[in-house]
Amino acid sequence: MVYTLTTVSIYDQFGIRAIINAKGSSTRVSGGFLAPDVTAAMTEAGQYCFDMAELQARASTVIAEVTGAEAGCVTSGAAAGLLLGTAACVAGLDPGKMGRLPDTRGMKNEVIMVRSQRNFYDHAVRATGVKIVEVGLPDRYAGAGVRDAEAWEIAEAITPNTAAIFYVANGNARPPLPEVINVARKAAVPVLVDAAAQLPPVSNLKRFINEGADLVAFSGGKAIGGPQGSGILSGKHDLIMSAILQNLDLDIDWDLWTPPPFFIDKARLKGLPQHGIGRTCKVGKETIIGLLVALRQFAGETDTARQARFRATTNKLHAATGSLRHATVTVQDGTTPRMVLTVQPSAPATAREICLALQTGNPPIQADPSRVDQGQIGFNPTCLRPEDPERIARRLRELLG
Ligand SMILES: *Cc1c(COP(=O)(O)O)cnc(C)c1O
C-alpha cells in the first residue's frame, strides 16, 4: 500500500501531495498524524453543538487530572497558551483591563525573561502589550564562560510593574526552575512556563506544576498527537479563569450567562468582559475533543512503550537503507531513537543538497536538516507512516548509491 484512499481523494480534490515527514512534529510540516480514535472523536464532535464554556470546563477537569494543576483549558497551540497566560497575568479578573489589552498603561506590564531563553515564540508574550525585561548574560556561549542568569538577578529585576516571569523549559535552561519559583514566590509574581516541546517524558505533564509554576503551556500538535492547531494551558484556577474569559466569545447577556461556576465564577466579576485579546486564538469544538482524546492516550502510554515503538520504526528504516556507498547510517538512541545519515566527502552532493533533493523529489521527503553543516541528516521516526521507511530507503539508495 502506497497511498491510502484518503490521501488520493485529497490529492484529487485539491491537487495536494502528501509528504513523507521524517522531520518530526514541526508546524511547517503539519505536525504528526492523528490516531484513529482522535479522528473519530473529532468527526463525532463536528456532528453536534455544545456550550463552549461547558466544553472548556470539562476540558479543565481532564487537564487538571492529567497535569495535577488546579485547572486548564484547551488552546489553539502552545503559543496561544503563552498569549492567554500572559494576558491572564496582566489583567487578572478585571474586565476593564481585559478590554484594554494590548494597551497596558496603568497595569503591571513587564515580563521578566532570562536573556538566553529569548526565542521566536516570545512574540506571543509581547503580543499582549507587555515589555520583556531581559536578565543575565549567557556567558556559557563564550566557551571560557560557565555562567548564565542566576536567580538573584531575576529577583533584582522584579518591580511593582512585574506581571510575570516567563520561563522556557528545556534541558539546558538556567537557572533551574525551582530557583526561579523561589524568588517569584517571595515577590508574589506568577511564573509562566513554555513547555511546548517538553514531552515525552510523560512525567513532564506534572513536573513544572509540581515545581510550583503558576501556568504551563504545552503544544497539543507535537508529542501529544492532538490536532495540529491545539495546545494546553494548565495552572492556577484564577489565572485559567482569566485566560478563558479572554478567549471565549462573550457577546452574551449577563443574566443569560450561565458558565459552570467551578470554572468561571460570575460572583468574582464586576461585569462581563468583552471579547478579549485571546479571541484571536479561537479553539473549535473538534479541536477540544480531539485534544482531550489524544491527551488521555498520550498519558496512558508508558515512555518505554513509546520509545520501543519509535525504535522499531527507526530500526526498520536503518535495515531498509542498508549500506550506502557515499554515506554512513547509524541509529542514535535517546527518547526518540532516530537514524542519522553522515554524508561522506566522496559523495556527489553535500548534506544540504541531499536534503533539498529529498524534499523536491518524488515522493517529497522532509528530513531533519538541523545538522547539515556538520554533514548530517536526521530521520525522525515519530511522524512516519508504516510504509514510509521503505520509501525513504529507496530514495536514499537512488541519491547515494
Ligand atoms: C513548538 C513550540 C512552541 C509553539 O507551539 P505551538 O503548539 O505550535 O503553538 C512554543 N515554544 C516552543 C519552545 C516550541 O518548541
The ligand as a Tripos MOL2 file, in Angstrom:
@<TRIPOS>MOLECULE
LIG
   15    15     1     0     0
SMALL
NO_CHARGES

@<TRIPOS>ATOM
      1 C1          6.6170   24.3970   19.2550 C.3       1 LIG1
      2 C2          6.9530   25.4080   20.2800 C.ar      1 LIG1
      3 C3          6.0540   26.4430   20.5730 C.ar      1 LIG1
      4 C4          4.7560   26.6320   19.8170 C.3       1 LIG1
      5 O1          3.8790   25.5720   19.9680 O.3       1 LIG1
      6 P1          2.5280   25.5460   19.0650 P.3       1 LIG1
      7 O2          1.7040   24.4650   19.6720 O.co2     1 LIG1
      8 O3          2.9880   25.2640   17.6760 O.co2     1 LIG1
      9 O4          1.9070   26.8900   19.1740 O.co2     1 LIG1
     10 C5          6.3930   27.3410   21.5650 C.ar      1 LIG1
     11 N1          7.5510   27.2320   22.2380 N.ar      1 LIG1
     12 C6          8.4520   26.2530   21.9790 C.ar      1 LIG1
     13 C7          9.7050   26.1900   22.7810 C.3       1 LIG1
     14 C8          8.1780   25.3070   20.9830 C.ar      1 LIG1
     15 O5          9.0660   24.3320   20.7210 O.3       1 LIG1
@<TRIPOS>BOND
     1     1     2 1
     2     2     3 ar
     3     2    14 ar
     4     3     4 1
     5     3    10 ar
     6     4     5 1
     7     5     6 1
     8     6     7 2
     9     6     8 1
    10     6     9 1
    11    10    11 ar
    12    11    12 ar
    13    12    13 1
    14    12    14 ar
    15    14    15 1
@<TRIPOS>SUBSTRUCTURE
     1 LIG1         1 GROUP 0 **** ****
